[in-house]
Amino acid sequence: MTYKVLLPQPIMKEGRDYLLSKGYEIVDGRGMSEQDIINDIHDCDAIIVRTPKITEKIIDAAPKLKIIARHGAGYDGVDLESARKHNVLVVYAPGANSVSVAELVIFYMLYCSRNFKMVQKTYIDDYFYAKLKTKKNELYGKTLGLIGIGNIGSLVAEKASLGLGMNVIAFDPFAKRDNLPDYIKLLDDRDKIFTDSDYLSLHVPATKDTINSVSTREFELMKDTSFLINTARGTIVDEDALYKALINKQIAGAALDVMKEEPVNKDNPLLALDNVLTAPHIGAATEEASSRSSLFCAMGIDDYLNGRVPKYIVPEMREMLINI
């Protein structure tokens, strides 16, 4: 029996070659829209998902679908309830993008510390203003606060502490002190992350408990010299509250790799601010991370369709292990 794997978007060669070497038929989709996927998925046994959301309508239209492989560490774009209802397993690729995202957090902190957006904006017309009068700081000795200390947060902590000489504090109700290196100070009080951090970096998934969890109250706790870094999910931050905090100078600035609406709404007022850096969710968009994600997805599909337990099943779906 030949299984069909739908690719609404291209994946890297490593994942594609792996599937072909195992005898799978690859269906290159016609597009990323919900209707495009519905039109393509009817006879497919598996799908590898990058950008598109996998909705109940899509799953309803896929009677042969057995497994969804999410090309990355986040899976909030997959309707897990519908997947359970149809007995469709969901796997993902945690860790595949950790290095890439962690490096990007360091980049964003450096960018913010040197006020680089303002420097770029002004130095052609007023060289000496950009050079001498835009505020710039070192990262050395500053405090980095991490909300979430999983794969990515831990790597950020390592690079910031050992590489840049920053002090690292973290809040994560699921972390255990004994499992953390000495350079990470784990806090029990979530508020102290906001009050004590010079740079605050978010590393939690989008859940009912974390959506809009950084809002007016949290910004009021932060220093007026501090920066928010978000490479996790845009929905974690209340963007209206962030905008007000920025224009009222409650915080110094923000770097947002992710936003609530993606692709970004060009009318979003955050885009017009000189102390906000935005990007189109590029944390995992390196060749290396994409190659690892593609391969992890292909391996997860092959394991499941051949009766083996995939390595990376999303936590909410692990009860389906009893069926393997």
C-alpha positions as semicolon CSV with decimal commas, in nm:
position;residue;x (nm);y (nm);z (nm)
1;M;0,000;0,000;0,000
2;T;0,131;0,345;-0,096
3;Y;0,048;0,625;0,145
4;K;-0,005;0,980;0,021
5;V;0,142;1,280;0,203
6;L;0,003;1,626;0,125
7;L;0,240;1,924;0,123
8;P;0,040;2,250;0,102
9;Q;0,379;2,426;0,100
10;P;0,718;2,291;-0,004
11;I;0,935;2,136;0,265
12;M;1,314;2,106;0,271
13;K;1,494;1,839;0,071
14;E;1,581;1,631;0,379
15;G;1,217;1,564;0,464
16;R;1,106;1,517;0,105
17;D;1,388;1,275;0,027
18;Y;1,314;1,076;0,342
19;L;0,951;1,028;0,240
20;L;1,043;0,931;-0,115
21;S;1,304;0,685;0,010
22;K;1,032;0,512;0,215
23;G;0,799;0,481;-0,082
24;Y;0,548;0,757;-0,004
25;E;0,362;0,943;-0,275
26;I;0,401;1,317;-0,226
27;V;0,110;1,539;-0,324
28;D;0,227;1,893;-0,384
29;G;-0,070;2,109;-0,291
30;R;-0,210;2,387;-0,502
31;G;-0,199;2,642;-0,221
32;M;-0,229;2,727;0,148
33;S;-0,588;2,846;0,172
34;E;-0,846;2,637;0,355
35;Q;-1,026;2,564;0,030
36;D;-0,705;2,467;-0,150
37;I;-0,624;2,214;0,121
38;I;-0,981;2,079;0,122
39;N;-0,954;2,025;-0,253
40;D;-0,622;1,840;-0,219
41;I;-0,659;1,632;0,097
42;H;-0,944;1,392;0,018
43;D;-0,724;1,092;-0,071
44;C;-0,428;1,175;0,154
45;D;-0,317;0,979;0,458
46;A;-0,093;1,248;0,606
47;I;-0,020;1,618;0,582
48;I;0,283;1,827;0,677
49;V;0,173;2,172;0,788
50;R;0,389;2,482;0,786
51;T;0,189;2,809;0,775
52;P;-0,176;2,707;0,714
53;K;-0,425;2,648;0,992
54;I;-0,579;2,302;0,993
55;T;-0,946;2,356;1,068
56;E;-1,236;2,127;1,141
57;K;-1,355;2,177;0,783
58;I;-1,025;2,047;0,649
59;I;-1,024;1,744;0,877
60;D;-1,389;1,671;0,792
61;A;-1,291;1,669;0,423
62;A;-1,015;1,410;0,478
63;P;-1,168;1,065;0,536
64;K;-0,832;0,886;0,492
65;L;-0,627;1,126;0,706
66;K;-0,438;0,949;0,983
67;I;-0,171;1,195;1,094
68;I;-0,098;1,569;1,088
69;A;0,267;1,671;1,123
70;R;0,321;2,030;1,236
71;H;0,641;2,174;1,090
72;G;0,765;2,344;1,408
73;A;0,736;2,363;1,785
74;G;0,395;2,533;1,794
75;Y;0,071;2,359;1,707
76;D;-0,199;2,607;1,808
77;G;-0,301;2,634;1,443
78;V;-0,428;2,274;1,442
79;D;-0,781;2,199;1,563
80;L;-0,685;1,931;1,813
81;E;-1,043;1,861;1,919
82;S;-1,145;1,782;1,564
83;A;-0,832;1,570;1,519
84;R;-0,923;1,366;1,827
85;K;-1,280;1,325;1,706
86;H;-1,156;1,182;1,377
87;N;-0,881;0,973;1,543
88;V;-0,609;1,171;1,364
89;L;-0,276;1,189;1,547
90;V;-0,089;1,521;1,561
91;V;0,290;1,526;1,582
92;Y;0,527;1,821;1,578
93;A;0,896;1,916;1,573
94;P;1,001;2,055;1,911
95;G;1,367;2,142;1,937
96;A;1,413;2,164;1,562
97;N;1,400;2,543;1,572
98;S;1,548;2,604;1,918
99;V;1,890;2,727;1,807
100;S;1,746;2,952;1,538
101;V;1,490;3,115;1,766
102;A;1,739;3,154;2,052
103;E;1,986;3,327;1,821
104;L;1,711;3,560;1,702
105;V;1,628;3,659;2,061
106;I;1,992;3,761;2,109
107;F;1,976;3,960;1,784
108;Y;1,662;4,140;1,900
109;M;1,819;4,229;2,234
110;L;2,127;4,370;2,061
111;Y;1,908;4,562;1,817
112;C;1,707;4,714;2,101
113;S;2,009;4,788;2,319
114;R;2,169;4,995;2,042
115;N;1,840;5,168;1,948
116;F;1,918;5,051;1,599
117;K;1,587;5,134;1,436
118;M;1,632;5,500;1,529
119;V;1,998;5,493;1,431
120;Q;1,909;5,362;1,086
121;K;1,631;5,615;1,049
122;T;1,839;5,920;1,135
123;Y;2,204;5,866;1,049
124;I;2,187;5,962;0,679
125;D;2,033;6,302;0,750
126;D;2,197;6,366;1,087
127;Y;2,505;6,151;1,128
128;F;2,616;6,291;1,461
129;Y;2,270;6,279;1,616
130;A;2,250;5,908;1,529
131;K;2,603;5,849;1,653
132;L;2,606;6,053;1,972
133;K;2,253;6,139;2,083
134;T;2,052;5,821;2,033
135;K;2,061;5,626;2,358
136;K;2,262;5,303;2,341
137;N;2,351;5,047;2,604
138;E;2,551;4,730;2,654
139;L;2,385;4,399;2,738
140;Y;2,665;4,304;2,977
141;G;2,543;4,310;3,336
142;K;2,180;4,365;3,241
143;T;1,903;4,134;3,360
144;L;1,722;3,908;3,115
145;G;1,388;3,775;3,232
146;L;1,247;3,463;3,071
147;I;0,885;3,354;3,090
148;G;0,914;2,989;2,998
149;I;1,237;2,795;3,029
150;G;1,192;2,503;2,790
151;N;1,415;2,419;2,493
152;I;1,434;2,771;2,352
153;G;1,430;2,961;2,680
154;S;1,714;2,747;2,815
155;L;1,927;2,813;2,507
156;V;1,860;3,186;2,529
157;A;1,967;3,176;2,894
158;E;2,290;2,996;2,806
159;K;2,382;3,238;2,529
160;A;2,289;3,546;2,732
161;S;2,467;3,442;3,051
162;L;2,776;3,261;2,926
163;G;2,816;3,456;2,604
164;L;2,709;3,808;2,700
165;G;2,750;3,825;3,075
166;M;2,384;3,894;3,148
167;N;2,203;3,801;3,467
168;V;1,922;3,556;3,392
169;I;1,601;3,518;3,589
170;A;1,311;3,297;3,488
171;F;0,952;3,216;3,573
172;D;0,810;2,879;3,471
173;P;0,564;2,693;3,695
174;F;0,661;2,365;3,528
175;A;1,036;2,398;3,576
176;K;1,229;2,242;3,864
177;R;1,526;2,418;4,021
178;D;1,732;2,100;4,036
179;N;1,714;2,065;3,658
180;L;1,845;2,414;3,582
181;P;2,206;2,536;3,557
182;D;2,336;2,772;3,823
183;Y;2,328;3,075;3,593
184;I;1,946;3,067;3,580
185;K;1,770;3,205;3,886
186;L;1,420;3,054;3,897
187;L;1,163;3,282;4,059
188;D;0,841;3,181;4,231
189;D;0,691;3,530;4,197
190;R;0,580;3,603;3,840
191;D;0,557;3,977;3,910
192;K;0,931;3,997;3,982
193;I;1,008;3,893;3,627
194;F;0,838;4,211;3,510
195;T;0,976;4,442;3,779
196;D;1,336;4,319;3,766
197;S;1,402;4,257;3,395
198;D;1,583;4,491;3,160
199;Y;1,488;4,260;2,874
200;L;1,184;4,034;2,900
201;S;1,162;3,743;2,657
202;L;0,852;3,523;2,613
203;H;0,883;3,148;2,557
204;V;0,541;2,995;2,625
205;P;0,281;2,840;2,393
206;A;-0,052;3,004;2,320
207;T;-0,303;2,846;2,558
208;K;-0,614;2,964;2,739
209;D;-0,388;3,054;3,030
210;T;-0,128;3,249;2,832
211;I;-0,333;3,436;2,568
212;N;-0,327;3,809;2,654
213;S;-0,132;3,719;2,969
214;V;0,106;4,013;2,913
215;S;-0,117;4,317;2,933
216;T;-0,172;4,647;3,113
217;R;-0,090;4,520;3,460
218;E;0,236;4,362;3,346
219;F;0,349;4,672;3,155
220;E;0,281;4,886;3,461
221;L;0,521;4,664;3,656
222;M;0,804;4,696;3,404
223;K;1,085;4,952;3,413
224;D;1,057;5,246;3,175
225;T;1,399;5,140;3,042
226;S;1,302;4,778;2,971
227;F;1,228;4,600;2,645
228;L;0,981;4,325;2,557
229;I;1,096;4,049;2,319
230;N;0,834;3,812;2,177
231;T;0,936;3,522;1,953
232;A;0,666;3,288;2,086
233;R;0,308;3,365;1,979
234;G;0,151;3,702;1,905
235;T;-0,163;3,623;2,101
236;I;0,031;3,610;2,430
237;V;0,065;3,990;2,427
238;D;-0,227;4,230;2,448
239;E;-0,128;4,452;2,156
240;D;-0,358;4,740;2,253
241;A;-0,204;4,748;2,600
242;L;0,146;4,723;2,451
243;Y;0,080;5,018;2,221
244;K;-0,037;5,230;2,513
245;A;0,263;5,128;2,722
246;L;0,498;5,228;2,441
247;I;0,347;5,567;2,358
248;N;0,316;5,647;2,730
249;K;0,684;5,549;2,777
250;Q;0,603;5,287;3,040
251;I;0,858;5,065;2,863
252;A;1,144;5,156;2,630
253;G;1,056;4,939;2,333
254;A;0,968;4,600;2,191
255;A;1,087;4,347;1,936
256;L;0,802;4,139;1,795
257;D;0,881;3,844;1,574
258;V;0,517;3,739;1,607
259;M;0,194;3,937;1,609
260;K;-0,172;3,857;1,665
261;E;-0,254;3,885;1,298
262;E;-0,026;3,706;1,054
263;P;0,036;3,812;0,782
264;V;0,056;4,142;0,966
265;N;-0,216;4,404;0,922
266;K;-0,046;4,703;0,759
267;D;-0,270;4,934;0,965
268;N;-0,145;4,795;1,297
269;P;-0,031;5,107;1,488
270;L;0,267;4,924;1,637
271;L;0,432;4,924;1,295
272;A;0,461;5,303;1,296
273;L;0,651;5,330;1,624
274;D;1,023;5,403;1,618
275;N;1,085;5,191;1,928
276;V;0,925;4,874;1,790
277;L;1,101;4,621;1,569
278;T;0,877;4,376;1,384
279;A;0,944;4,080;1,155
280;P;0,731;3,820;0,973
281;H;0,772;3,533;1,224
282;I;1,123;3,445;1,109
283;G;1,243;3,272;1,426
284;A;1,238;2,926;1,270
285;A;1,288;3,039;0,911
286;T;1,652;2,943;0,880
287;E;1,763;2,670;0,642
288;E;1,895;2,462;0,929
289;A;1,577;2,477;1,139
290;S;1,358;2,412;0,836
291;S;1,566;2,111;0,739
292;R;1,537;1,961;1,086
293;S;1,163;2,030;1,103
294;S;1,102;1,872;0,764
295;L;1,294;1,560;0,860
296;F;1,127;1,530;1,203
297;C;0,784;1,555;1,039
298;A;0,867;1,294;0,776
299;M;1,003;1,056;1,038
300;G;0,697;1,103;1,259
301;I;0,465;1,021;0,971
302;D;0,666;0,714;0,874
303;D;0,676;0,587;1,232
304;Y;0,302;0,620;1,286
305;L;0,192;0,476;0,954
306;N;0,418;0,176;1,015
307;G;0,297;0,100;1,365
308;R;0,576;0,264;1,562
309;V;0,538;0,533;1,827
310;P;0,647;0,872;1,689
311;K;0,901;1,057;1,900
312;Y;0,721;1,391;1,905
313;I;0,348;1,353;1,969
314;V;0,182;1,674;2,088
315;P;0,109;1,637;2,462
316;E;-0,267;1,671;2,422
317;M;-0,274;1,375;2,182
318;R;-0,068;1,124;2,377
319;E;-0,373;0,927;2,486
320;M;-0,385;0,801;2,128
321;L;-0,073;0,595;2,202
322;I;-0,301;0,317;2,320
323;N;-0,407;0,270;1,959
324;I;-0,054;0,210;1,832
